[in-house]
Amino acid sequence: MLKLYIVDDDIAVIKSLENIIEDNDLGNIVGASSDGEEAIVEIKRMLPDIVIVDLLMPMVDGIELVHRIKTIGIDVKFVMISQVNSKKMIEKAYDKGIDFFISKPINIIEIIRVLKNVSETIELKKKLKTIENVFKDTSIQMNYTNSKTDELQDIKIILNKLGIMGEKGAEDIIGICSYLIETNSSIFDYKIKEICNETTENSTAAEQRIRRAINKGLSNIAHLGLEDYMNEVFTRYSNTLFNFEDVKAEMDYIRGKKKSGGRISIRKFIDSLMTEKYMNIN
């Protein structure tokens, strides 16, 4: 069972989250704190798989906490919760390394869905790591070129399902994924401009193309959900490549219920894309 840690300056929120997690067998709560500085110390010691963290806290806020843990190099998934609706603030949180953002007040169904999704991603990565170690231990040499080609082909299939394979930014996304596969690294090891500098001559233009392509993908997935909520592509990718809350916001925007649509995070999209390539439905 996965280990979870909760950070929120509201004790009532901590208790509510603990009840949801325990009642639905979503993991083992190894600790909780209302103080960001204390939480950082305990996260280093306890090494949880998932940290649920509030954005606004005194002294050390959620974004600073995520940044400091990521800088240390601890492999942990972050689910951020907050009443904040500032687009810039949420984008900053994603850039620092959160995996999901959930708005307060807490919605039980959304908490369950997000934690199950994060847990599945963690378990998949653990299985892939085990398989990788087996290959190393038995000295089985895989054909690198064919392996890389297959992985990039899976990525292209997913981009095609999202309807963005024809976008200019798709080439940039594939270029970044190719670089990550070749260097065996994570998108979170780089700033977007840094990795774009490795794959293209004009990093600013590349980042803009990528952002437009992912936004187009968000719009396409939202349209699919409006047409058929049980559509296979929608159910598969609406809460993995994107934050489901942003997909819902985009759907409301399309229906004219909101003045603006959902937000995207380049790093979250590419990180999830790198994971999804192993699970691609052909």
C-alpha positions in Angstrom: 0.0 0.0 0.0 1.3 3.4 -0.9 2.4 5.9 1.7 0.7 9.3 2.0 1.6 12.5 3.9 -0.7 15.5 4.4 0.3 19.1 4.8 -2.4 21.7 5.6 -2.5 24.5 8.2 -6.2 23.7 8.7 -6.5 20.7 11.1 -10.1 20.1 10.0 -9.0 19.6 6.4 -6.3 17.2 7.5 -8.9 15.1 9.4 -11.3 15.2 6.5 -8.6 13.9 4.1 -7.5 11.3 6.6 -11.1 10.0 6.8 -11.5 9.9 3.0 -8.2 8.1 2.5 -8.9 5.5 5.3 -12.5 4.9 4.4 -11.7 4.2 0.8 -8.4 2.3 1.3 -6.4 4.8 -0.8 -3.2 4.3 1.1 -1.4 4.3 4.4 -1.1 7.8 6.0 2.4 8.0 7.4 2.2 11.5 8.8 0.6 14.9 8.7 1.6 18.4 9.6 0.2 22.0 9.7 3.7 23.4 9.4 5.6 23.5 6.1 9.1 23.5 7.6 8.2 20.5 9.9 6.6 18.7 6.9 9.8 19.0 4.8 11.8 17.4 7.6 9.3 14.5 8.0 9.0 14.0 4.2 12.8 13.6 4.0 12.6 11.0 6.8 9.4 9.1 5.9 9.8 9.2 2.1 6.1 9.0 1.2 4.9 8.1 -2.2 2.3 10.9 -2.3 2.1 14.2 -0.5 -1.2 16.2 -0.4 -0.2 19.8 0.3 -2.1 23.1 0.7 -0.9 26.0 -1.4 -1.4 28.8 1.0 0.4 28.3 4.4 2.3 30.6 6.7 6.1 30.6 6.6 6.6 27.9 4.0 3.8 27.7 1.4 2.9 24.7 -0.7 4.8 25.8 -3.8 8.0 26.4 -1.8 7.6 23.0 -0.1 7.3 21.3 -3.5 10.3 23.1 -4.9 12.5 22.2 -2.0 11.6 18.5 -2.0 12.0 18.3 -5.8 15.4 20.1 -5.5 16.6 17.4 -3.1 15.7 14.8 -5.6 13.1 12.8 -3.5 10.8 10.9 -5.8 7.3 11.8 -4.6 4.0 12.8 -6.3 2.4 16.0 -5.2 -1.4 16.7 -5.1 -2.0 20.4 -4.3 -5.3 21.6 -2.8 -6.3 25.3 -2.4 -9.0 27.9 -2.7 -6.8 29.9 -4.9 -8.0 30.4 -8.4 -5.1 32.5 -9.7 -4.1 31.1 -13.1 -0.5 32.3 -12.7 -0.2 30.8 -9.2 -1.5 27.4 -10.3 0.8 27.4 -13.4 3.7 28.2 -11.0 2.7 25.2 -8.9 2.8 22.9 -11.9 6.1 24.3 -13.0 7.6 23.5 -9.6 6.5 19.9 -9.9 2.9 19.2 -8.7 1.0 16.4 -10.4 -2.6 17.5 -9.7 -4.3 20.6 -8.5 -7.7 20.3 -6.6 -9.8 23.3 -5.7 -11.3 23.6 -2.2 -13.8 22.9 -0.8 -12.8 19.3 -1.0 -14.8 17.1 -3.3 -14.7 13.5 -2.0 -15.2 12.0 -5.5 -12.4 14.1 -7.0 -10.0 13.2 -4.2 -10.7 9.5 -4.7 -10.3 9.7 -8.5 -7.1 11.7 -8.3 -5.4 9.6 -5.7 -6.3 6.4 -7.5 -4.9 7.9 -10.7 -1.7 8.9 -9.0 -1.4 5.5 -7.4 -1.8 3.7 -10.7 1.0 5.9 -12.2 3.3 5.1 -9.3 2.6 1.4 -9.5 3.2 1.4 -13.2 6.6 3.1 -12.8 7.6 0.6 -10.1 6.7 -2.3 -12.4 8.7 -0.7 -15.3 11.7 -0.2 -13.0 11.5 -3.8 -11.9 11.4 -5.0 -15.5 14.4 -2.7 -16.3 16.4 -4.2 -13.4 15.6 -7.7 -14.5 17.0 -6.9 -18.0 20.1 -5.4 -16.3 20.6 -8.3 -13.9 20.3 -11.0 -16.6 22.5 -9.0 -19.0 19.8 -9.0 -21.7 20.7 -6.4 -24.3 17.8 -4.7 -26.1 18.2 -3.2 -29.5 18.3 0.5 -28.5 17.4 1.9 -31.8 14.3 -0.3 -32.2 13.3 0.3 -28.6 13.5 4.1 -29.0 11.6 3.9 -32.3 8.8 1.9 -30.8 8.5 4.3 -27.8 8.3 7.3 -30.1 5.8 5.6 -32.3 3.6 5.0 -29.2 3.9 8.7 -28.4 2.8 9.6 -31.9 -0.2 7.4 -31.6 -1.3 9.2 -28.5 -0.8 12.6 -30.0 -2.8 11.4 -33.0 -5.6 10.3 -30.7 -5.6 13.8 -29.2 -5.9 15.2 -32.7 -2.7 17.2 -32.5 -0.3 15.2 -34.5 -0.6 17.7 -37.3 0.3 20.6 -35.1 3.8 22.2 -35.4 4.2 21.8 -31.6 3.8 18.0 -32.0 7.2 17.8 -33.6 8.7 19.7 -30.6 7.0 17.4 -28.1 8.3 14.3 -29.9 11.8 15.9 -30.0 11.7 16.4 -26.2 10.4 12.9 -25.6 13.2 11.5 -27.8 15.8 13.5 -25.8 14.4 12.2 -22.5 14.4 8.6 -23.7 18.0 9.0 -25.0 19.3 10.6 -21.8 17.1 8.4 -19.6 16.0 11.6 -17.8 12.8 13.2 -16.5 11.2 16.4 -17.8 11.3 17.6 -14.2 15.1 17.6 -14.4 14.9 20.6 -16.7 13.2 24.0 -17.1 11.2 24.1 -20.3 13.5 26.6 -22.0 16.5 24.4 -21.0 15.3 21.3 -22.7 14.0 23.2 -25.7 17.5 24.6 -26.1 18.7 20.9 -26.3 16.2 20.1 -29.0 15.7 23.2 -31.1 17.4 26.5 -32.1 14.7 28.8 -30.9 13.5 27.7 -27.4 11.0 30.5 -27.0 9.3 29.7 -30.3 9.3 26.0 -29.5 7.7 26.5 -26.1 5.0 28.6 -27.7 4.3 25.9 -30.3 4.2 23.2 -27.6 1.8 25.3 -25.5 -0.5 25.8 -28.5 -0.5 22.1 -29.4 -1.3 21.0 -25.8 -4.0 23.6 -25.6 -5.5 22.3 -28.8 -5.3 18.8 -27.2 -7.2 20.1 -24.2 -9.9 21.6 -26.4 -10.2 18.4 -28.4 -10.5 16.2 -25.3 -13.1 18.5 -23.9 -15.2 18.3 -27.1 -14.9 14.5 -27.0 -16.3 14.6 -23.4 -19.2 16.8 -24.4 -20.1 14.5 -27.2 -19.7 11.2 -25.3 -18.6 11.2 -21.7 -17.7 7.5 -22.0 -15.5 8.0 -25.1 -12.5 5.8 -24.7 -10.0 8.5 -25.5 -11.7 10.9 -23.1 -11.8 8.5 -20.2 -8.2 7.4 -20.8 -6.5 10.8 -21.2 -8.7 13.4 -19.5 -7.2 12.7 -16.1 -3.7 11.6 -17.0 -2.3 13.9 -19.7 -4.4 16.8 -18.2 -5.8 17.8 -14.8 -9.4 16.7 -14.9 -10.5 19.9 -13.3 -9.0 21.8 -16.2 -10.8 19.5 -18.7 -14.1 20.3 -16.9 -13.3 24.0 -17.0 -12.6 23.7 -20.8 -15.9 21.9 -21.3 -17.7 24.7 -19.4 -15.9 27.3 -21.5 -17.1 25.5 -24.7 -20.6 25.5 -23.4 -20.4 29.2 -22.6 -20.6 28.7 -18.8 -17.2 30.2 -18.2 -15.3 33.1 -19.6 -12.0 31.2 -19.8 -11.1 27.5 -20.3 -8.8 25.1 -18.5 -5.0 25.5 -18.0 -2.2 23.3 -19.2 1.2 22.4 -17.8 3.8 21.4 -20.4 5.9 19.4 -17.9 2.9 17.5 -16.5 1.7 16.7 -20.1 5.1 15.4 -21.2 5.7 13.5 -18.0 2.3 11.8 -18.3 2.9 11.2 -22.0 6.2 9.4 -21.2 4.3 7.2 -18.8 1.3 6.7 -21.1 3.5 5.4 -23.9 3.9 2.1 -22.0 0.1 1.8 -21.6 -0.9 2.8 -25.1 -4.2 1.3 -26.4 -3.7 0.4 -30.0 
